[in-house]
Structures are given as C-alpha cells and as structure tokens.
Amino acid sequence: MVTHDLKTALRGSRILYLRDGGVVGDHRMPNYGEDDLRERRNNLTSFLEDMGW
C-alpha cells in the first residue's frame, strides 16, 4: 500500500520512505494492536521527521 495519510500508515508494520523514486528510509514497528497507539504515533512521527517530512 502507498499512502500519504499518517492515520493509515500507523497500521503498517514496515514503513518505507521514498524520495526521488528510491528508498531512503526503512522503519519497522510491531504489528498493529500490539502496542499503545500514542507510542506508535510518536514512534512513526519521529521517524518521518528524521526523514525530513
């Protein structure tokens, strides 16, 4: 799945960050529902900020 929607991306267990057609970041998270949603959002937001989003 490809999305720009943070709410949708939160359900993924692997997030690939693309720039100019190439993968520049790869982030793994526990399967959805296995951790706290607030912690999950903070984790993903931190990764995306590091990528320059």
Backbone bond lengths (Angstrom), bond angles and torsions (degrees), N, CA, C in turn:
res aa  C-N    CA-C-N  psi(-1)  N-CA   C-N-CA  omega(-1)  CA-C   N-CA-C  phi
1 M - - - 1.442 - - 1.521 107.78 -
2 V 1.289 116.84 143.81 1.461 123.40 173.84 1.512 107.36 -118.18
3 T 1.339 116.05 132.74 1.461 119.20 179.64 1.514 110.89 -151.30
4 H 1.304 115.39 153.93 1.460 122.26 170.19 1.527 109.80 -109.80
5 D 1.311 116.21 4.15 1.459 122.54 -176.49 1.525 110.27 -92.70
6 L 1.324 117.54 117.49 1.456 122.25 -178.05 1.522 111.85 -60.64
7 K 1.312 117.64 -40.70 1.465 121.55 -179.29 1.534 111.21 -60.83
8 T 1.308 116.59 -39.49 1.460 121.18 177.84 1.525 110.76 -71.99
9 A 1.312 116.73 -42.23 1.471 121.12 -179.53 1.521 111.94 -62.33
10 L 1.320 117.56 -28.58 1.465 121.16 179.97 1.525 112.57 -60.97
11 R 1.317 117.92 -21.13 1.465 121.09 -179.29 1.528 112.32 -82.99
12 G 1.313 116.59 -11.16 1.459 119.87 -179.07 1.517 112.81 -79.86
13 S 1.324 116.08 156.51 1.456 120.24 176.11 1.533 111.28 -105.31
14 R 1.332 115.43 -11.32 1.464 120.41 175.78 1.522 107.76 -139.22
15 I 1.308 115.29 125.76 1.465 121.27 -178.51 1.528 107.79 -115.60
16 L 1.311 116.51 121.11 1.458 121.90 174.82 1.522 107.86 -104.52
17 Y 1.306 116.46 131.20 1.455 121.35 178.77 1.527 107.65 -103.51
18 L 1.324 116.20 122.47 1.460 121.92 -177.68 1.516 111.18 -106.28
19 R 1.320 115.08 143.18 1.459 120.80 173.65 1.529 107.02 -144.06
20 D 1.303 116.31 128.31 1.474 122.28 -179.89 1.527 112.47 51.82
21 G 1.334 116.08 38.36 1.454 121.44 175.29 1.519 115.63 83.30
22 G 1.333 117.31 1.39 1.461 119.78 -179.96 1.521 111.85 -123.14
23 V 1.307 116.22 154.80 1.459 121.73 177.90 1.523 108.66 -78.78
24 V 1.328 116.86 121.74 1.465 121.36 178.60 1.526 111.70 -115.18
25 G 1.324 116.74 -7.12 1.458 120.38 178.24 1.515 110.99 -152.77
26 D 1.324 116.04 143.44 1.461 122.81 -179.51 1.519 107.14 -137.35
27 H 1.330 116.63 118.73 1.467 121.57 -175.02 1.521 109.39 -128.95
28 R 1.317 116.56 129.53 1.470 121.13 179.06 1.517 110.20 -111.02
29 M 1.334 114.30 142.08 1.460 121.52 178.54 1.522 108.04 -133.02
30 P 1.339 117.75 159.87 1.467 119.92 176.16 1.533 110.13 -60.10
31 N 1.320 117.06 158.92 1.456 120.47 176.05 1.526 110.02 -55.96
32 Y 1.308 115.77 146.73 1.462 121.76 -177.80 1.526 110.64 -56.76
33 G 1.316 115.76 134.68 1.450 121.50 177.87 1.522 113.36 95.51
34 E 1.342 117.03 -8.81 1.451 120.39 -178.81 1.521 113.26 -93.32
35 D 1.310 117.50 -2.61 1.456 120.15 178.79 1.528 109.69 -142.66
36 D 1.286 116.03 172.83 1.458 123.30 -179.60 1.530 109.84 -69.20
37 L 1.324 117.25 131.41 1.463 121.45 -177.84 1.529 111.43 -60.38
38 R 1.311 118.28 -38.83 1.474 120.81 179.61 1.535 110.06 -64.31
39 E 1.323 115.88 -43.93 1.467 120.47 178.13 1.525 110.34 -63.49
40 R 1.321 116.01 -40.65 1.464 121.77 179.69 1.529 110.62 -62.61
41 R 1.334 116.00 -44.81 1.469 120.68 179.61 1.537 110.29 -63.01
42 N 1.325 116.85 -44.18 1.465 120.89 179.09 1.524 111.29 -62.33
43 N 1.324 116.14 -41.15 1.456 122.10 179.36 1.527 110.43 -61.83
44 L 1.320 117.25 -48.64 1.459 121.31 -179.02 1.527 111.66 -68.31
45 T 1.308 116.73 -41.35 1.472 120.53 179.24 1.520 110.78 -61.43
46 S 1.318 117.04 -41.55 1.458 121.42 178.47 1.531 110.88 -61.36
47 F 1.330 116.47 -44.96 1.469 120.75 177.32 1.527 110.85 -59.70
48 L 1.316 116.92 -47.71 1.465 120.59 -178.01 1.522 111.75 -63.87
49 E 1.320 117.60 -38.38 1.468 120.56 176.99 1.515 110.83 -64.66
50 D 1.333 117.56 -39.76 1.461 121.07 176.85 1.530 111.39 -62.27
51 M 1.321 116.64 -29.87 1.462 121.96 179.86 1.537 111.87 -81.24
52 G 1.333 116.66 -9.75 1.467 120.04 179.26 1.502 114.39 96.22
53 W 1.320 117.39 15.59 1.465 121.87 -179.13 1.486 111.54 -77.43
